[in-house]
């Protein structure tokens, strides 16, 4: 099962850009794309996933748990 991940998460150090990622509840500290989202606040359900890798992976079963 996937959900919107914590927001904001920096896309790269010192770029100033922030992305909204998606996570699976099997490990909600790591976004589907592999970004560390531990300790960040959850996005609202109205926000869309900005990370293009997470967007693609939302369509597939989780690679870690298969759900």
PDB file with one MODEL, atoms N, CA, C and O in Angstrom:
MODEL        1
ATOM      1  N   UNK A   1       0.846  -1.173   0.000  1.00  0.00           N
ATOM      2  CA  UNK A   1       0.000   0.000   0.000  1.00  0.00           C
ATOM      3  C   UNK A   1       0.891   1.236   0.000  1.00  0.00           C
ATOM      4  O   UNK A   1       1.834   1.320   0.787  1.00  0.00           O
ATOM      5  N   UNK A   2       0.608   2.168  -0.852  1.00  0.00           N
ATOM      6  CA  UNK A   2       1.401   3.384  -0.942  1.00  0.00           C
ATOM      7  C   UNK A   2       0.601   4.581  -0.472  1.00  0.00           C
ATOM      8  O   UNK A   2      -0.629   4.557  -0.443  1.00  0.00           O
ATOM      9  N   UNK A   3       1.321   5.626  -0.107  1.00  0.00           N
ATOM     10  CA  UNK A   3       0.698   6.856   0.368  1.00  0.00           C
ATOM     11  C   UNK A   3       1.617   8.015   0.052  1.00  0.00           C
ATOM     12  O   UNK A   3       2.779   7.825  -0.308  1.00  0.00           O
ATOM     13  N   UNK A   4       1.090   9.211   0.188  1.00  0.00           N
ATOM     14  CA  UNK A   4       1.945  10.382   0.038  1.00  0.00           C
ATOM     15  C   UNK A   4       2.940  10.408   1.176  1.00  0.00           C
ATOM     16  O   UNK A   4       2.602  10.150   2.332  1.00  0.00           O
ATOM     17  N   UNK A   5       4.144  10.717   0.834  1.00  0.00           N
ATOM     18  CA  UNK A   5       5.215  10.716   1.814  1.00  0.00           C
ATOM     19  C   UNK A   5       5.347  12.068   2.470  1.00  0.00           C
ATOM     20  O   UNK A   5       4.587  13.003   2.221  1.00  0.00           O
ATOM     21  N   UNK A   6       6.306  12.119   3.282  1.00  0.00           N
ATOM     22  CA  UNK A   6       6.602  13.348   3.997  1.00  0.00           C
ATOM     23  C   UNK A   6       6.914  14.479   3.024  1.00  0.00           C
ATOM     24  O   UNK A   6       7.407  14.254   1.919  1.00  0.00           O
ATOM     25  N   UNK A   7       6.618  15.683   3.456  1.00  0.00           N
ATOM     26  CA  UNK A   7       6.851  16.850   2.619  1.00  0.00           C
ATOM     27  C   UNK A   7       7.276  17.994   3.514  1.00  0.00           C
ATOM     28  O   UNK A   7       6.639  18.155   4.555  1.00  0.00           O
ATOM     29  N   UNK A   8       8.250  18.782   3.237  1.00  0.00           N
ATOM     30  CA  UNK A   8       9.057  18.727   2.034  1.00  0.00           C
ATOM     31  C   UNK A   8      10.298  17.846   2.213  1.00  0.00           C
ATOM     32  O   UNK A   8      10.745  17.606   3.335  1.00  0.00           O
ATOM     33  N   UNK A   9      10.829  17.382   1.124  1.00  0.00           N
ATOM     34  CA  UNK A   9      12.080  16.637   1.098  1.00  0.00           C
ATOM     35  C   UNK A   9      12.933  17.275   0.021  1.00  0.00           C
ATOM     36  O   UNK A   9      12.483  17.432  -1.114  1.00  0.00           O
ATOM     37  N   UNK A  10      14.141  17.638   0.356  1.00  0.00           N
ATOM     38  CA  UNK A  10      15.013  18.288  -0.621  1.00  0.00           C
ATOM     39  C   UNK A  10      15.335  17.320  -1.748  1.00  0.00           C
ATOM     40  O   UNK A  10      15.613  16.146  -1.503  1.00  0.00           O
ATOM     41  N   UNK A  11      15.299  17.813  -2.991  1.00  0.00           N
ATOM     42  CA  UNK A  11      15.592  16.966  -4.142  1.00  0.00           C
ATOM     43  C   UNK A  11      17.081  16.706  -4.276  1.00  0.00           C
ATOM     44  O   UNK A  11      17.482  15.642  -4.748  1.00  0.00           O
ATOM     45  N   UNK A  12      17.889  17.638  -3.878  1.00  0.00           N
ATOM     46  CA  UNK A  12      19.337  17.502  -3.888  1.00  0.00           C
ATOM     47  C   UNK A  12      19.896  18.535  -2.913  1.00  0.00           C
ATOM     48  O   UNK A  12      19.297  19.595  -2.728  1.00  0.00           O
ATOM     49  N   UNK A  13      21.022  18.243  -2.293  1.00  0.00           N
ATOM     50  CA  UNK A  13      21.567  19.195  -1.318  1.00  0.00           C
ATOM     51  C   UNK A  13      21.794  20.579  -1.922  1.00  0.00           C
ATOM     52  O   UNK A  13      22.332  20.712  -3.020  1.00  0.00           O
ATOM     53  N   UNK A  14      21.379  21.591  -1.194  1.00  0.00           N
ATOM     54  CA  UNK A  14      21.632  22.994  -1.530  1.00  0.00           C
ATOM     55  C   UNK A  14      20.989  23.475  -2.829  1.00  0.00           C
ATOM     56  O   UNK A  14      21.427  24.487  -3.377  1.00  0.00           O
ATOM     57  N   UNK A  15      19.957  22.780  -3.347  1.00  0.00           N
ATOM     58  CA  UNK A  15      19.317  23.258  -4.574  1.00  0.00           C
ATOM     59  C   UNK A  15      18.139  24.163  -4.277  1.00  0.00           C
ATOM     60  O   UNK A  15      17.738  24.959  -5.127  1.00  0.00           O
ATOM     61  N   UNK A  16      17.578  24.052  -3.075  1.00  0.00           N
ATOM     62  CA  UNK A  16      16.431  24.855  -2.723  1.00  0.00           C
ATOM     63  C   UNK A  16      15.119  24.280  -3.226  1.00  0.00           C
ATOM     64  O   UNK A  16      14.056  24.806  -2.899  1.00  0.00           O
ATOM     65  N   UNK A  17      15.167  23.207  -4.017  1.00  0.00           N
ATOM     66  CA  UNK A  17      13.951  22.587  -4.519  1.00  0.00           C
ATOM     67  C   UNK A  17      13.455  21.547  -3.521  1.00  0.00           C
ATOM     68  O   UNK A  17      14.252  20.871  -2.871  1.00  0.00           O
ATOM     69  N   UNK A  18      12.140  21.424  -3.406  1.00  0.00           N
ATOM     70  CA  UNK A  18      11.557  20.428  -2.529  1.00  0.00           C
ATOM     71  C   UNK A  18      10.578  19.587  -3.322  1.00  0.00           C
ATOM     72  O   UNK A  18       9.869  20.095  -4.191  1.00  0.00           O
ATOM     73  N   UNK A  19      10.543  18.292  -3.020  1.00  0.00           N
ATOM     74  CA  UNK A  19       9.669  17.369  -3.719  1.00  0.00           C
ATOM     75  C   UNK A  19       8.745  16.675  -2.737  1.00  0.00           C
ATOM     76  O   UNK A  19       9.087  16.499  -1.567  1.00  0.00           O
ATOM     77  N   UNK A  20       7.587  16.286  -3.210  1.00  0.00           N
ATOM     78  CA  UNK A  20       6.705  15.427  -2.452  1.00  0.00           C
ATOM     79  C   UNK A  20       6.890  14.022  -3.007  1.00  0.00           C
ATOM     80  O   UNK A  20       6.748  13.795  -4.208  1.00  0.00           O
ATOM     81  N   UNK A  21       7.209  13.085  -2.124  1.00  0.00           N
ATOM     82  CA  UNK A  21       7.478  11.705  -2.509  1.00  0.00           C
ATOM     83  C   UNK A  21       6.324  10.805  -2.095  1.00  0.00           C
ATOM     84  O   UNK A  21       5.425  11.236  -1.372  1.00  0.00           O
ATOM     85  N   UNK A  22       6.344   9.568  -2.545  1.00  0.00           N
ATOM     86  CA  UNK A  22       5.396   8.547  -2.118  1.00  0.00           C
ATOM     87  C   UNK A  22       6.158   7.469  -1.356  1.00  0.00           C
ATOM     88  O   UNK A  22       7.317   7.186  -1.662  1.00  0.00           O
ATOM     89  N   UNK A  23       5.512   6.875  -0.370  1.00  0.00           N
ATOM     90  CA  UNK A  23       6.124   5.794   0.414  1.00  0.00           C
ATOM     91  C   UNK A  23       5.170   4.610   0.476  1.00  0.00           C
ATOM     92  O   UNK A  23       3.983   4.736   0.173  1.00  0.00           O
ATOM     93  N   UNK A  24       5.698   3.474   0.868  1.00  0.00           N
ATOM     94  CA  UNK A  24       4.893   2.304   1.197  1.00  0.00           C
ATOM     95  C   UNK A  24       4.920   2.192   2.713  1.00  0.00           C
ATOM     96  O   UNK A  24       5.932   2.502   3.343  1.00  0.00           O
ATOM     97  N   UNK A  25       3.823   1.753   3.298  1.00  0.00           N
ATOM     98  CA  UNK A  25       3.770   1.657   4.749  1.00  0.00           C
ATOM     99  C   UNK A  25       4.690   0.580   5.311  1.00  0.00           C
ATOM    100  O   UNK A  25       4.890   0.526   6.525  1.00  0.00           O
ATOM    101  N   UNK A  26       5.258  -0.282   4.462  1.00  0.00           N
ATOM    102  CA  UNK A  26       6.202  -1.284   4.955  1.00  0.00           C
ATOM    103  C   UNK A  26       7.495  -0.627   5.437  1.00  0.00           C
ATOM    104  O   UNK A  26       8.198  -1.193   6.274  1.00  0.00           O
ATOM    105  N   UNK A  27       7.818   0.562   4.916  1.00  0.00           N
ATOM    106  CA  UNK A  27       8.990   1.328   5.347  1.00  0.00           C
ATOM    107  C   UNK A  27       8.739   2.789   5.020  1.00  0.00           C
ATOM    108  O   UNK A  27       9.182   3.281   3.982  1.00  0.00           O
ATOM    109  N   UNK A  28       8.026   3.488   5.902  1.00  0.00           N
ATOM    110  CA  UNK A  28       7.650   4.864   5.596  1.00  0.00           C
ATOM    111  C   UNK A  28       8.758   5.882   5.836  1.00  0.00           C
ATOM    112  O   UNK A  28       8.515   7.087   5.759  1.00  0.00           O
ATOM    113  N   UNK A  29       9.971   5.413   6.125  1.00  0.00           N
ATOM    114  CA  UNK A  29      11.126   6.308   6.232  1.00  0.00           C
ATOM    115  C   UNK A  29      11.874   6.428   4.911  1.00  0.00           C
ATOM    116  O   UNK A  29      12.761   7.269   4.769  1.00  0.00           O
ATOM    117  N   UNK A  30      11.515   5.589   3.948  1.00  0.00           N
ATOM    118  CA  UNK A  30      12.188   5.591   2.646  1.00  0.00           C
ATOM    119  C   UNK A  30      11.133   5.723   1.553  1.00  0.00           C
ATOM    120  O   UNK A  30      10.199   4.925   1.477  1.00  0.00           O
ATOM    121  N   UNK A  31      11.294   6.739   0.710  1.00  0.00           N
ATOM    122  CA  UNK A  31      10.357   6.932  -0.405  1.00  0.00           C
ATOM    123  C   UNK A  31      10.518   5.808  -1.416  1.00  0.00           C
ATOM    124  O   UNK A  31      11.528   5.105  -1.415  1.00  0.00           O
ATOM    125  N   UNK A  32       9.532   5.641  -2.271  1.00  0.00           N
ATOM    126  CA  UNK A  32       9.604   4.603  -3.301  1.00  0.00           C
ATOM    127  C   UNK A  32      10.833   4.772  -4.183  1.00  0.00           C
ATOM    128  O   UNK A  32      11.378   3.787  -4.681  1.00  0.00           O
ATOM    129  N   UNK A  33      11.271   6.004  -4.379  1.00  0.00           N
ATOM    130  CA  UNK A  33      12.446   6.272  -5.211  1.00  0.00           C
ATOM    131  C   UNK A  33      13.756   6.033  -4.464  1.00  0.00           C
ATOM    132  O   UNK A  33      14.831   6.065  -5.064  1.00  0.00           O
ATOM    133  N   UNK A  34      13.668   5.794  -3.152  1.00  0.00           N
ATOM    134  CA  UNK A  34      14.868   5.559  -2.348  1.00  0.00           C
ATOM    135  C   UNK A  34      15.293   6.746  -1.506  1.00  0.00           C
ATOM    136  O   UNK A  34      16.232   6.627  -0.718  1.00  0.00           O
ATOM    137  N   UNK A  35      14.630   7.892  -1.647  1.00  0.00           N
ATOM    138  CA  UNK A  35      14.979   9.083  -0.858  1.00  0.00           C
ATOM    139  C   UNK A  35      14.646   8.851   0.620  1.00  0.00           C
ATOM    140  O   UNK A  35      13.624   8.250   0.949  1.00  0.00           O
ATOM    141  N   UNK A  36      15.515   9.331   1.493  1.00  0.00           N
ATOM    142  CA  UNK A  36      15.298   9.234   2.934  1.00  0.00           C
ATOM    143  C   UNK A  36      14.315  10.329   3.339  1.00  0.00           C
ATOM    144  O   UNK A  36      14.620  11.517   3.231  1.00  0.00           O
ATOM    145  N   UNK A  37      13.133   9.923   3.807  1.00  0.00           N
ATOM    146  CA  UNK A  37      12.112  10.881   4.220  1.00  0.00           C
ATOM    147  C   UNK A  37      11.818  10.765   5.716  1.00  0.00           C
ATOM    148  O   UNK A  37      10.783  11.235   6.189  1.00  0.00           O
ATOM    149  N   UNK A  38      12.723  10.144   6.449  1.00  0.00           N
ATOM    150  CA  UNK A  38      12.545   9.962   7.891  1.00  0.00           C
ATOM    151  C   UNK A  38      12.516  11.313   8.596  1.00  0.00           C
ATOM    152  O   UNK A  38      13.315  12.202   8.300  1.00  0.00           O
ATOM    153  N   UNK A  39      11.584  11.449   9.532  1.00  0.00           N
ATOM    154  CA  UNK A  39      11.525  12.645  10.358  1.00  0.00           C
ATOM    155  C   UNK A  39      10.874  13.844   9.714  1.00  0.00           C
ATOM    156  O   UNK A  39      10.844  14.916  10.319  1.00  0.00           O
ATOM    157  N   UNK A  40      10.352  13.708   8.514  1.00  0.00           N
ATOM    158  CA  UNK A  40       9.666  14.831   7.879  1.00  0.00           C
ATOM    159  C   UNK A  40       8.163  14.659   8.044  1.00  0.00           C
ATOM    160  O   UNK A  40       7.688  13.551   8.294  1.00  0.00           O
ATOM    161  N   UNK A  41       7.421  15.738   7.907  1.00  0.00           N
ATOM    162  CA  UNK A  41       5.979  15.698   8.113  1.00  0.00           C
ATOM    163  C   UNK A  41       5.277  15.133   6.885  1.00  0.00           C
ATOM    164  O   UNK A  41       5.769  15.241   5.762  1.00  0.00           O
ATOM    165  N   UNK A  42       4.112  14.526   7.126  1.00  0.00           N
ATOM    166  CA  UNK A  42       3.339  13.946   6.036  1.00  0.00           C
ATOM    167  C   UNK A  42       2.652  15.035   5.232  1.00  0.00           C
ATOM    168  O   UNK A  42       2.206  16.042   5.780  1.00  0.00           O
ATOM    169  N   UNK A  43       2.573  14.821   3.931  1.00  0.00           N
ATOM    170  CA  UNK A  43       1.860  15.727   3.043  1.00  0.00           C
ATOM    171  C   UNK A  43       0.359  15.504   3.208  1.00  0.00           C
ATOM    172  O   UNK A  43      -0.076  14.468   3.712  1.00  0.00           O
ATOM    173  N   UNK A  44      -0.408  16.470   2.787  1.00  0.00           N
ATOM    174  CA  UNK A  44      -1.860  16.306   2.813  1.00  0.00           C
ATOM    175  C   UNK A  44      -2.286  15.495   1.590  1.00  0.00           C
ATOM    176  O   UNK A  44      -1.525  15.373   0.630  1.00  0.00           O
ATOM    177  N   UNK A  45      -3.476  14.952   1.622  1.00  0.00           N
ATOM    178  CA  UNK A  45      -3.955  14.153   0.495  1.00  0.00           C
ATOM    179  C   UNK A  45      -4.252  15.008  -0.733  1.00  0.00           C
ATOM    180  O   UNK A  45      -4.409  14.476  -1.833  1.00  0.00           O
ATOM    181  N   UNK A  46      -4.332  16.320  -0.558  1.00  0.00           N
ATOM    182  CA  UNK A  46      -4.573  17.213  -1.688  1.00  0.00           C
ATOM    183  C   UNK A  46      -3.316  17.460  -2.517  1.00  0.00           C
ATOM    184  O   UNK A  46      -3.400  17.892  -3.667  1.00  0.00           O
ATOM    185  N   UNK A  47      -2.152  17.184  -1.932  1.00  0.00           N
ATOM    186  CA  UNK A  47      -0.892  17.419  -2.637  1.00  0.00           C
ATOM    187  C   UNK A  47      -0.596  16.271  -3.583  1.00  0.00           C
ATOM    188  O   UNK A  47      -0.945  15.122  -3.313  1.00  0.00           O
ATOM    189  N   UNK A  48       0.046  16.589  -4.687  1.00  0.00           N
ATOM    190  CA  UNK A  48       0.413  15.570  -5.655  1.00  0.00           C
ATOM    191  C   UNK A  48       1.880  15.220  -5.490  1.00  0.00           C
ATOM    192  O   UNK A  48       2.674  16.030  -5.012  1.00  0.00           O
ATOM    193  N   UNK A  49       2.230  14.016  -5.888  1.00  0.00           N
ATOM    194  CA  UNK A  49       3.617  13.560  -5.832  1.00  0.00           C
ATOM    195  C   UNK A  49       4.388  14.286  -6.931  1.00  0.00           C
ATOM    196  O   UNK A  49       4.043  14.185  -8.109  1.00  0.00           O
ATOM    197  N   UNK A  50       5.443  15.023  -6.539  1.00  0.00           N
ATOM    198  CA  UNK A  50       6.267  15.765  -7.489  1.00  0.00           C
ATOM    199  C   UNK A  50       7.395  14.913  -8.055  1.00  0.00           C
ATOM    200  O   UNK A  50       7.847  15.145  -9.176  1.00  0.00           O
ATOM    201  N   UNK A  51       7.847  13.940  -7.295  1.00  0.00           N
ATOM    202  CA  UNK A  51       8.972  13.108  -7.710  1.00  0.00           C
ATOM    203  C   UNK A  51       8.527  12.207  -8.860  1.00  0.00           C
ATOM    204  O   UNK A  51       7.624  11.387  -8.692  1.00  0.00           O
ATOM    205  N   UNK A  52       9.157  12.354 -10.030  1.00  0.00           N
ATOM    206  CA  UNK A  52       8.735  11.581 -11.192  1.00  0.00           C
ATOM    207  C   UNK A  52       9.022  10.094 -11.025  1.00  0.00           C
ATOM    208  O   UNK A  52       8.301   9.266 -11.582  1.00  0.00           O
ATOM    209  N   UNK A  53      10.048   9.742 -10.277  1.00  0.00           N
ATOM    210  CA  UNK A  53      10.349   8.332 -10.041  1.00  0.00           C
ATOM    211  C   UNK A  53       9.258   7.719  -9.166  1.00  0.00           C
ATOM    212  O   UNK A  53       8.766   6.629  -9.458  1.00  0.00           O
ATOM    213  N   UNK A  54       8.879   8.418  -8.095  1.00  0.00           N
ATOM    214  CA  UNK A  54       7.788   7.935  -7.232  1.00  0.00           C
ATOM    215  C   UNK A  54       6.480   7.838  -8.008  1.00  0.00           C
ATOM    216  O   UNK A  54       5.711   6.898  -7.808  1.00  0.00           O
ATOM    217  N   UNK A  55       6.219   8.804  -8.895  1.00  0.00           N
ATOM    218  CA  UNK A  55       5.001   8.760  -9.709  1.00  0.00           C
ATOM    219  C   UNK A  55       4.937   7.472 -10.516  1.00  0.00           C
ATOM    220  O   UNK A  55       3.891   6.827 -10.575  1.00  0.00           O
ATOM    221  N   UNK A  56       6.045   7.094 -11.136  1.00  0.00           N
ATOM    222  CA  UNK A  56       6.083   5.861 -11.932  1.00  0.00           C
ATOM    223  C   UNK A  56       5.925   4.626 -11.050  1.00  0.00           C
ATOM    224  O   UNK A  56       5.229   3.681 -11.421  1.00  0.00           O
ATOM    225  N   UNK A  57       6.568   4.631  -9.890  1.00  0.00           N
ATOM    226  CA  UNK A  57       6.539   3.465  -9.014  1.00  0.00           C
ATOM    227  C   UNK A  57       5.207   3.292  -8.295  1.00  0.00           C
ATOM    228  O   UNK A  57       4.906   2.196  -7.823  1.00  0.00           O
ATOM    229  N   UNK A  58       4.401   4.348  -8.203  1.00  0.00           N
ATOM    230  CA  UNK A  58       3.073   4.236  -7.597  1.00  0.00           C
ATOM    231  C   UNK A  58       2.182   3.261  -8.359  1.00  0.00           C
ATOM    232  O   UNK A  58       1.256   2.682  -7.790  1.00  0.00           O
ATOM    233  N   UNK A  59       2.462   3.084  -9.637  1.00  0.00           N
ATOM    234  CA  UNK A  59       1.648   2.215 -10.479  1.00  0.00           C
ATOM    235  C   UNK A  59       1.993   0.732 -10.309  1.00  0.00           C
ATOM    236  O   UNK A  59       1.266  -0.139 -10.788  1.00  0.00           O
ATOM    237  N   UNK A  60       3.100   0.454  -9.627  1.00  0.00           N
ATOM    238  CA  UNK A  60       3.597  -0.910  -9.479  1.00  0.00           C
ATOM    239  C   UNK A  60       3.512  -1.368  -8.029  1.00  0.00           C
ATOM    240  O   UNK A  60       3.417  -0.538  -7.125  1.00  0.00           O
ATOM    241  N   UNK A  61       3.544  -2.688  -7.791  1.00  0.00           N
ATOM    242  CA  UNK A  61       3.626  -3.170  -6.411  1.00  0.00           C
ATOM    243  C   UNK A  61       4.943  -2.721  -5.777  1.00  0.00           C
ATOM    244  O   UNK A  61       5.943  -2.543  -6.472  1.00  0.00           O
ATOM    245  N   UNK A  62       4.940  -2.543  -4.482  1.00  0.00           N
ATOM    246  CA  UNK A  62       6.148  -2.140  -3.758  1.00  0.00           C
ATOM    247  C   UNK A  62       7.240  -3.191  -3.959  1.00  0.00           C
ATOM    248  O   UNK A  62       6.989  -4.389  -3.829  1.00  0.00           O
ATOM    249  N   UNK A  63       8.442  -2.738  -4.274  1.00  0.00           N
ATOM    250  CA  UNK A  63       9.571  -3.652  -4.489  1.00  0.00           C
ATOM    251  C   UNK A  63      10.012  -4.314  -3.184  1.00  0.00           C
ATOM    252  O   UNK A  63      10.637  -5.374  -3.204  1.00  0.00           O
ATOM    253  N   UNK A  64       9.685  -3.688  -2.046  1.00  0.00           N
ATOM    254  CA  UNK A  64      10.117  -4.238  -0.759  1.00  0.00           C
ATOM    255  C   UNK A  64       9.146  -5.266  -0.203  1.00  0.00           C
ATOM    256  O   UNK A  64       9.577  -6.299   0.311  1.00  0.00           O
ATOM    257  N   UNK A  65       7.828  -5.006  -0.293  1.00  0.00           N
ATOM    258  CA  UNK A  65       6.860  -5.918   0.324  1.00  0.00           C
ATOM    259  C   UNK A  65       5.905  -6.562  -0.677  1.00  0.00           C
ATOM    260  O   UNK A  65       5.201  -7.510  -0.329  1.00  0.00           O
ATOM    261  N   UNK A  66       5.868  -6.063  -1.918  1.00  0.00           N
ATOM    262  CA  UNK A  66       5.011  -6.641  -2.931  1.00  0.00           C
ATOM    263  C   UNK A  66       3.581  -6.143  -2.957  1.00  0.00           C
ATOM    264  O   UNK A  66       2.791  -6.591  -3.787  1.00  0.00           O
ATOM    265  N   UNK A  67       3.227  -5.222  -2.063  1.00  0.00           N
ATOM    266  CA  UNK A  67       1.853  -4.715  -2.041  1.00  0.00           C
ATOM    267  C   UNK A  67       1.717  -3.412  -2.795  1.00  0.00           C
ATOM    268  O   UNK A  67       0.623  -2.853  -2.871  1.00  0.00           O
TER     269      UNK A  67
ENDMDL
END
